[in-house]
Amino acid sequence: GESVGLHLPTLSVQEGDNSIINCAYSNSASDYFIWYKQESGKGPQFIIDIRSNMDKRQGQRVTVLLNKTVKHLSLQIAATQPGDSAVYFCAEKTGNTGKLIFGQGTTLQVKP
Amino acid sequence: GAVVSQHPSWVICKSGTSVKIECRSLDFQATTMFWYRQFPKQSLMLMATSNEGSKATYEQGVEKDKFLINHASLTLSTLTVTSAHPEDSSFYICSARDYRARHYGYTFGSGTRLTVV
């Protein structure tokens, strides 16, 4: 199967600070990207998405940036809260089948 | 919004037995479903793409005879782990596409924790 079988890196931030989570994707032909939040023992939860014809998209407290030149995606969370503590994954839609391939993931820890 | 129900949420089985996991789209029809497995502190690994009425497409390295996928209706896909062994212990997650949705409609189930003893 496809994925990166490495242990997840951790980002630790203070409550109220902004968080930036980065992701490198693999396929230059991918045309759609999603950020997911996963809490322990649960399935992934949609946060925000972006199509490949855009370089920035904003939601409520979250912003996704896409740099196709270097195949890099980032998720910015403003005013990080304890409830934001979770594992965050980027995913890229690739191929005609529309399958989603997940990136490595980052554990976000918010300190009160 | 779209809801995907996955059952059971956890299961413990003896080595050598088979286990079936169900994935249902509750309020939409899903011609395509995806199965993932996730080991502790790792990412989701795509196992296979399940297509209604046809054979599943397996990712490289995934044993199709061990992980049997059936997608007999537009709302149900099943994953059967045959002759399970302790190394098959993992978190299995399904995803279904709701083509009506704005964001390509990927909706995930809540996952199944499989423990083989």
HADDOCK unambig.tbl for C-alpha pairs under 7 A between the chains (distance, minus, plus):
assign (segid A and resid 1 and name CA) (segid B and resid 45 and name CA) 5.82 0.50 0.50
assign (segid A and resid 1 and name CA) (segid B and resid 46 and name CA) 5.34 0.50 0.50
assign (segid A and resid 1 and name CA) (segid B and resid 47 and name CA) 5.22 0.50 0.50
assign (segid A and resid 1 and name CA) (segid B and resid 59 and name CA) 4.70 0.50 0.50
assign (segid A and resid 1 and name CA) (segid B and resid 60 and name CA) 5.31 0.50 0.50
assign (segid A and resid 1 and name CA) (segid B and resid 61 and name CA) 5.79 0.50 0.50
assign (segid A and resid 1 and name CA) (segid B and resid 62 and name CA) 6.03 0.50 0.50
assign (segid A and resid 2 and name CA) (segid B and resid 45 and name CA) 5.48 0.50 0.50
assign (segid A and resid 2 and name CA) (segid B and resid 46 and name CA) 5.63 0.50 0.50
assign (segid A and resid 2 and name CA) (segid B and resid 59 and name CA) 6.96 0.50 0.50
assign (segid A and resid 3 and name CA) (segid B and resid 43 and name CA) 6.65 0.50 0.50
assign (segid A and resid 3 and name CA) (segid B and resid 44 and name CA) 6.60 0.50 0.50
assign (segid A and resid 3 and name CA) (segid B and resid 45 and name CA) 4.89 0.50 0.50
assign (segid A and resid 4 and name CA) (segid B and resid 43 and name CA) 6.62 0.50 0.50
assign (segid A and resid 5 and name CA) (segid B and resid 42 and name CA) 6.02 0.50 0.50
assign (segid A and resid 5 and name CA) (segid B and resid 43 and name CA) 6.70 0.50 0.50
assign (segid A and resid 6 and name CA) (segid B and resid 42 and name CA) 6.11 0.50 0.50
assign (segid A and resid 7 and name CA) (segid B and resid 41 and name CA) 5.59 0.50 0.50
assign (segid A and resid 7 and name CA) (segid B and resid 42 and name CA) 5.37 0.50 0.50
assign (segid A and resid 8 and name CA) (segid B and resid 41 and name CA) 5.94 0.50 0.50
assign (segid A and resid 8 and name CA) (segid B and resid 42 and name CA) 6.12 0.50 0.50
assign (segid A and resid 42 and name CA) (segid B and resid 110 and name CA) 5.05 0.50 0.50
assign (segid A and resid 42 and name CA) (segid B and resid 111 and name CA) 6.11 0.50 0.50
assign (segid A and resid 43 and name CA) (segid B and resid 93 and name CA) 6.69 0.50 0.50
assign (segid A and resid 43 and name CA) (segid B and resid 108 and name CA) 6.01 0.50 0.50
assign (segid A and resid 43 and name CA) (segid B and resid 109 and name CA) 5.79 0.50 0.50
assign (segid A and resid 43 and name CA) (segid B and resid 110 and name CA) 4.32 0.50 0.50
assign (segid A and resid 43 and name CA) (segid B and resid 111 and name CA) 5.54 0.50 0.50
assign (segid A and resid 44 and name CA) (segid B and resid 108 and name CA) 6.34 0.50 0.50
assign (segid A and resid 101 and name CA) (segid B and resid 46 and name CA) 6.80 0.50 0.50
assign (segid A and resid 102 and name CA) (segid B and resid 43 and name CA) 6.71 0.50 0.50
assign (segid A and resid 102 and name CA) (segid B and resid 44 and name CA) 6.05 0.50 0.50
assign (segid A and resid 103 and name CA) (segid B and resid 43 and name CA) 6.79 0.50 0.50
assign (segid A and resid 104 and name CA) (segid B and resid 43 and name CA) 5.51 0.50 0.50
assign (segid A and resid 105 and name CA) (segid B and resid 43 and name CA) 6.16 0.50 0.50
